[in-house]
Amino acid sequence: MRDITYPPVIVTAKTLFKVLGMRFQMSGTEHVPRTGGAVLAANHISYVDFIFDGLAAQPSKRLVRFMAKKEAFEGPTGALMRSFHHISVDRERGEESYRRGVEYARAGEVVGVFPEATISRSMEIKELKTGAVRMAAEAGVPLIPMVTWGTQLLKTKDHPSDLYGRGKTIGLHVGEPLDVTGDDPVAETARLHEAMTALLDQAIREYPIAPEGQWWAPARHGGLAPTPEEAARLDAEEKAQRAARRAERDS
């Protein structure tokens, strides 16, 4: 693919992060292949995850094509997203987005997927959709787990934003590739969940701020984030509110 805007934007972003005094903890980046396709499956704790996740592929000199909700391709950011060759996801036409992701991976691209589908309020790895496993299997490429940590301090649900992130530390941890066949997507997705959970524990353990008593850390680690059960209740309430607003708007 021809990339005119993506590389210079990355250079500009890196410069900005340096000016803002942001620090990065990175591990396992060698697992991103230097050539050939792959599916990069990442956790989702922030609205800005994809801005940082792609940096994990930079040591391998790769550009990641992220699957993102169609709203990100509308308005002032739409042209930029399309120029990066990211993949628009319309939840009402999910099969079309999935097919495009498979085509990208088969063509040798690294496709970035958020298998949780929505931001995790608990900061834990939520239940995963099977799409990432099925995509990697169908395309015949490795499935690479990764975890981002610290982006929730910039912009996440239910908390004030700090988009400048001055002095913040962002963790980017990549795991060993998983060979998947697609014969049992549920079981293979469970393996992916285990790998991502292990990376999350590593990210929290190595982060310069201890998790105890922090709103942005999982309850399992002594943090104040909602438990997965509490987060599920909040997600359900949010979904119901959105449905009510749509019904009122359409009436």
ZABA-125959 format. One record per residue (C-alpha): chain; x, y, z; residue in one letter. Coordinates in Angstrom, 2 decimals. Example, Ala and Ser with C-alpha at 12.3 -4.5 7.8 and 13.67 -1.06 7.14 Angstrom:
<recs>
['A', [12.30, -4.50, 7.80], 'a']
['A', [13.67, -1.06, 7.14], 's']
</recs>
This chain:
<recs>
['A', [0.00, 0.00, 0.00], 'm']
['A', [1.16, 3.50, -0.72], 'r']
['A', [1.55, 5.53, 2.48], 'd']
['A', [1.97, 9.27, 2.16], 'i']
['A', [0.57, 10.56, 5.47], 't']
['A', [1.09, 7.68, 7.91], 'y']
['A', [4.93, 7.76, 8.27], 'p']
['A', [5.24, 11.55, 8.75], 'p']
['A', [2.37, 11.56, 11.25], 'v']
['A', [4.19, 8.90, 13.29], 'i']
['A', [7.37, 11.01, 13.28], 'v']
['A', [5.37, 14.07, 14.38], 't']
['A', [3.64, 12.08, 17.13], 'a']
['A', [6.93, 10.72, 18.47], 'k']
['A', [8.32, 14.25, 18.59], 't']
['A', [5.24, 15.49, 20.43], 'l']
['A', [5.43, 12.64, 22.95], 'f']
['A', [9.07, 13.53, 23.61], 'k']
['A', [8.25, 17.22, 24.10], 'v']
['A', [5.50, 16.25, 26.56], 'l']
['A', [7.96, 14.15, 28.53], 'g']
['A', [6.08, 10.94, 27.92], 'm']
['A', [7.96, 7.71, 28.62], 'r']
['A', [7.45, 4.30, 27.07], 'f']
['A', [7.95, 0.83, 28.49], 'q']
['A', [8.14, -1.68, 25.65], 'm']
['A', [8.70, -5.41, 25.62], 's']
['A', [8.31, -8.21, 23.11], 'g']
['A', [8.26, -5.91, 20.08], 't']
['A', [10.46, -8.41, 18.26], 'e']
['A', [7.38, -10.62, 17.99], 'h']
['A', [5.89, -8.30, 15.37], 'v']
['A', [7.11, -9.82, 12.08], 'p']
['A', [9.27, -7.66, 9.83], 'r']
['A', [7.54, -9.08, 6.77], 't']
['A', [4.26, -10.81, 6.04], 'g']
['A', [0.81, -10.51, 7.47], 'g']
['A', [-0.28, -10.77, 11.09], 'a']
['A', [-3.24, -9.97, 13.32], 'v']
['A', [-2.31, -7.85, 16.33], 'l']
['A', [-4.91, -8.34, 19.09], 'a']
['A', [-4.81, -5.58, 21.70], 'a']
['A', [-6.71, -4.73, 24.87], 'n']
['A', [-8.93, -1.67, 24.99], 'h']
['A', [-8.79, 0.68, 27.99], 'i']
['A', [-8.85, 4.09, 26.34], 's']
['A', [-10.29, 6.09, 23.46], 'y']
['A', [-6.72, 6.76, 22.25], 'v']
['A', [-5.30, 3.21, 22.35], 'd']
['A', [-4.79, 2.90, 18.61], 'f']
['A', [-2.64, 6.07, 18.58], 'i']
['A', [-0.10, 4.30, 20.77], 'f']
['A', [-0.55, 0.63, 19.87], 'd']
['A', [1.02, 1.12, 16.46], 'g']
['A', [4.28, 2.18, 18.13], 'l']
['A', [4.80, -1.45, 19.18], 'a']
['A', [5.29, -2.29, 15.48], 'a']
['A', [7.80, 0.49, 14.83], 'q']
['A', [10.90, -1.50, 15.88], 'p']
['A', [9.96, -3.97, 13.12], 's']
['A', [9.37, -1.02, 10.75], 'k']
['A', [5.72, -1.99, 10.24], 'r']
['A', [2.57, 0.08, 9.94], 'l']
['A', [-0.57, -1.30, 11.61], 'v']
['A', [-3.95, -1.09, 9.87], 'r']
['A', [-6.45, -0.80, 12.71], 'f']
['A', [-10.05, -1.89, 12.63], 'm']
['A', [-12.00, 1.02, 14.11], 'a']
['A', [-15.68, 1.91, 14.40], 'k']
['A', [-17.08, 3.73, 11.41], 'k']
['A', [-17.66, 6.93, 13.40], 'e']
['A', [-13.88, 7.46, 13.47], 'a']
['A', [-13.98, 7.74, 9.66], 'f']
['A', [-16.52, 10.56, 9.76], 'e']
['A', [-15.95, 14.26, 10.37], 'g']
['A', [-12.53, 15.97, 10.38], 'p']
['A', [-10.56, 12.78, 11.18], 't']
['A', [-12.14, 10.68, 8.44], 'g']
['A', [-9.77, 11.61, 5.62], 'a']
['A', [-6.74, 10.95, 7.83], 'l']
['A', [-8.04, 7.54, 8.92], 'm']
['A', [-8.66, 6.55, 5.31], 'r']
['A', [-5.20, 7.75, 4.28], 's']
['A', [-3.71, 5.41, 6.91], 'f']
['A', [-5.64, 2.53, 5.27], 'h']
['A', [-7.36, 1.68, 8.53], 'h']
['A', [-10.50, -0.48, 8.29], 'i']
['A', [-13.93, 0.96, 9.04], 's']
['A', [-16.14, -1.30, 11.15], 'v']
['A', [-19.89, -1.01, 10.77], 'd']
['A', [-21.42, -3.24, 13.45], 'r']
['A', [-24.51, -3.71, 11.32], 'e']
['A', [-22.30, -4.96, 8.46], 'r']
['A', [-19.56, -6.65, 10.45], 'g']
['A', [-18.93, -9.41, 7.91], 'e']
['A', [-17.81, -6.85, 5.32], 'e']
['A', [-15.23, -5.37, 7.72], 's']
['A', [-14.07, -8.86, 8.69], 'y']
['A', [-13.56, -9.85, 5.04], 'r']
['A', [-11.50, -6.73, 4.45], 'r']
['A', [-9.34, -7.51, 7.47], 'g']
['A', [-8.69, -11.02, 6.12], 'v']
['A', [-7.76, -9.58, 2.72], 'e']
['A', [-5.33, -7.11, 4.31], 'y']
['A', [-3.63, -9.83, 6.37], 'a']
['A', [-3.37, -12.15, 3.37], 'r']
['A', [-1.79, -9.31, 1.43], 'a']
['A', [0.96, -9.03, 4.05], 'g']
['A', [-0.40, -6.26, 6.26], 'e']
['A', [-0.42, -6.15, 10.07], 'v']
['A', [-4.07, -5.75, 11.07], 'v']
['A', [-4.83, -4.29, 14.50], 'g']
['A', [-7.92, -5.67, 16.25], 'v']
['A', [-9.56, -4.87, 19.60], 'f']
['A', [-11.28, -8.21, 20.34], 'p']
['A', [-13.01, -6.85, 23.45], 'e']
['A', [-14.94, -4.56, 21.06], 'a']
['A', [-15.52, -1.90, 23.74], 't']
['A', [-13.44, -0.13, 26.40], 'i']
['A', [-12.93, -2.10, 29.60], 's']
['A', [-14.14, -0.15, 32.61], 'r']
['A', [-12.61, -2.76, 34.92], 's']
['A', [-9.20, -2.35, 33.23], 'm']
['A', [-9.15, -6.16, 33.03], 'e']
['A', [-9.27, -8.14, 29.79], 'i']
['A', [-12.98, -8.47, 29.02], 'k']
['A', [-14.62, -11.38, 27.26], 'e']
['A', [-13.15, -11.56, 23.76], 'l']
['A', [-14.95, -11.90, 20.45], 'k']
['A', [-13.70, -14.74, 18.26], 't']
['A', [-13.13, -12.52, 15.21], 'g']
['A', [-9.39, -12.02, 15.76], 'a']
['A', [-8.78, -15.77, 15.95], 'v']
['A', [-10.96, -16.51, 12.93], 'r']
['A', [-9.32, -13.73, 10.91], 'm']
['A', [-5.77, -14.92, 11.62], 'a']
['A', [-6.72, -18.53, 10.89], 'a']
['A', [-8.48, -17.75, 7.62], 'e']
['A', [-5.67, -15.48, 6.44], 'a']
['A', [-3.04, -18.02, 7.48], 'g']
['A', [-1.08, -15.52, 9.58], 'v']
['A', [0.12, -15.44, 13.21], 'p']
['A', [-2.10, -14.01, 15.94], 'l']
['A', [-0.07, -11.70, 18.17], 'i']
['A', [-1.39, -10.70, 21.61], 'p']
['A', [-0.48, -7.31, 23.03], 'm']
['A', [-1.42, -5.09, 25.94], 'v']
['A', [-1.30, -1.34, 26.34], 't']
['A', [-1.16, 0.20, 29.80], 'w']
['A', [-1.29, 3.84, 30.91], 'g']
['A', [-3.48, 5.15, 28.10], 't']
['A', [-6.46, 5.12, 30.47], 'q']
['A', [-4.81, 8.08, 32.19], 'l']
['A', [-5.30, 10.13, 29.02], 'l']
['A', [-8.92, 9.48, 28.01], 'k']
['A', [-11.25, 6.72, 29.12], 't']
['A', [-14.83, 6.23, 30.22], 'k']
['A', [-16.24, 7.87, 33.36], 'd']
['A', [-13.13, 9.97, 34.13], 'h']
['A', [-11.76, 13.42, 33.20], 'p']
['A', [-9.41, 13.52, 30.21], 's']
['A', [-5.77, 14.52, 30.20], 'd']
['A', [-4.95, 14.31, 26.51], 'l']
['A', [-1.57, 16.01, 26.80], 'y']
['A', [-0.35, 13.30, 29.14], 'g']
['A', [2.66, 15.27, 30.33], 'r']
['A', [5.13, 13.02, 32.08], 'g']
['A', [2.91, 9.96, 31.72], 'k']
['A', [4.29, 6.47, 31.13], 't']
['A', [2.75, 4.22, 28.48], 'i']
['A', [3.41, 0.48, 28.50], 'g']
['A', [3.35, -1.51, 25.26], 'l']
['A', [3.86, -5.24, 25.76], 'h']
['A', [3.75, -7.77, 22.93], 'v']
['A', [3.47, -11.53, 23.43], 'g']
['A', [4.68, -14.49, 21.43], 'e']
['A', [2.63, -15.22, 18.29], 'p']
['A', [-0.11, -17.80, 18.61], 'l']
['A', [-0.63, -20.33, 15.84], 'd']
['A', [-4.37, -20.73, 15.34], 'v']
['A', [-6.29, -23.04, 13.03], 't']
['A', [-9.83, -21.80, 13.47], 'g']
['A', [-11.01, -25.36, 14.13], 'd']
['A', [-12.16, -24.33, 17.61], 'd']
['A', [-12.36, -20.52, 17.71], 'p']
['A', [-13.78, -20.49, 21.23], 'v']
['A', [-10.93, -22.54, 22.70], 'a']
['A', [-8.32, -20.58, 20.74], 'e']
['A', [-9.88, -17.30, 21.87], 't']
['A', [-9.57, -18.56, 25.45], 'a']
['A', [-5.83, -19.05, 24.79], 'r']
['A', [-5.65, -15.49, 23.51], 'l']
['A', [-7.41, -14.25, 26.65], 'h']
['A', [-4.89, -16.09, 28.85], 'e']
['A', [-1.96, -14.61, 26.92], 'a']
['A', [-3.36, -11.07, 27.13], 'm']
['A', [-4.10, -11.44, 30.85], 't']
['A', [-0.49, -12.52, 31.47], 'a']
['A', [0.74, -9.48, 29.54], 'l']
['A', [-1.61, -7.23, 31.53], 'l']
['A', [-0.22, -8.56, 34.80], 'd']
['A', [3.29, -7.90, 33.50], 'q']
['A', [2.37, -4.36, 32.45], 'a']
['A', [0.90, -3.57, 35.88], 'i']
['A', [3.83, -5.16, 37.69], 'r']
['A', [6.40, -3.16, 35.71], 'e']
['A', [4.53, 0.17, 35.73], 'y']
['A', [6.31, 2.87, 37.74], 'p']
['A', [3.22, 3.61, 39.86], 'i']
['A', [1.89, 0.88, 42.15], 'a']
['A', [-1.75, -0.07, 41.41], 'p']
['A', [-3.00, -0.08, 45.01], 'e']
['A', [-5.63, 2.59, 45.60], 'g']
['A', [-5.53, 3.91, 42.01], 'q']
['A', [-8.79, 4.51, 40.14], 'w']
['A', [-7.17, 3.29, 36.92], 'w']
['A', [-6.06, -0.12, 38.22], 'a']
['A', [-8.07, -3.37, 38.43], 'p']
['A', [-9.66, -4.32, 41.72], 'a']
['A', [-7.80, -7.64, 41.48], 'r']
['A', [-4.55, -5.67, 41.84], 'h']
['A', [-5.81, -3.51, 44.71], 'g']
['A', [-7.06, -0.73, 42.44], 'g']
['A', [-10.36, 1.12, 42.58], 'l']
['A', [-11.66, 0.31, 39.10], 'a']
['A', [-15.01, -1.50, 39.01], 'p']
['A', [-14.88, -5.27, 39.25], 't']
['A', [-15.67, -7.07, 35.96], 'p']
['A', [-19.17, -7.73, 37.29], 'e']
['A', [-19.73, -4.07, 38.21], 'e']
['A', [-18.29, -2.99, 34.85], 'a']
['A', [-20.69, -5.33, 33.03], 'a']
['A', [-23.63, -3.70, 34.84], 'r']
['A', [-22.40, -0.22, 33.89], 'l']
['A', [-21.92, -1.32, 30.27], 'd']
['A', [-25.48, -2.69, 30.18], 'a']
['A', [-26.87, 0.56, 31.58], 'e']
['A', [-24.93, 2.58, 29.03], 'e']
['A', [-26.18, 0.38, 26.19], 'k']
['A', [-29.78, 0.76, 27.37], 'a']
['A', [-29.41, 4.53, 27.55], 'q']
['A', [-28.02, 4.66, 24.00], 'r']
['A', [-30.91, 2.54, 22.75], 'a']
['A', [-33.41, 4.83, 24.48], 'a']
['A', [-31.82, 7.91, 22.91], 'r']
['A', [-31.93, 6.32, 19.45], 'r']
['A', [-35.58, 5.36, 19.91], 'a']
['A', [-36.44, 8.90, 20.99], 'e']
['A', [-34.52, 10.39, 18.09], 'r']
['A', [-36.19, 8.09, 15.56], 'd']
['A', [-39.70, 8.56, 16.92], 's']
</recs>
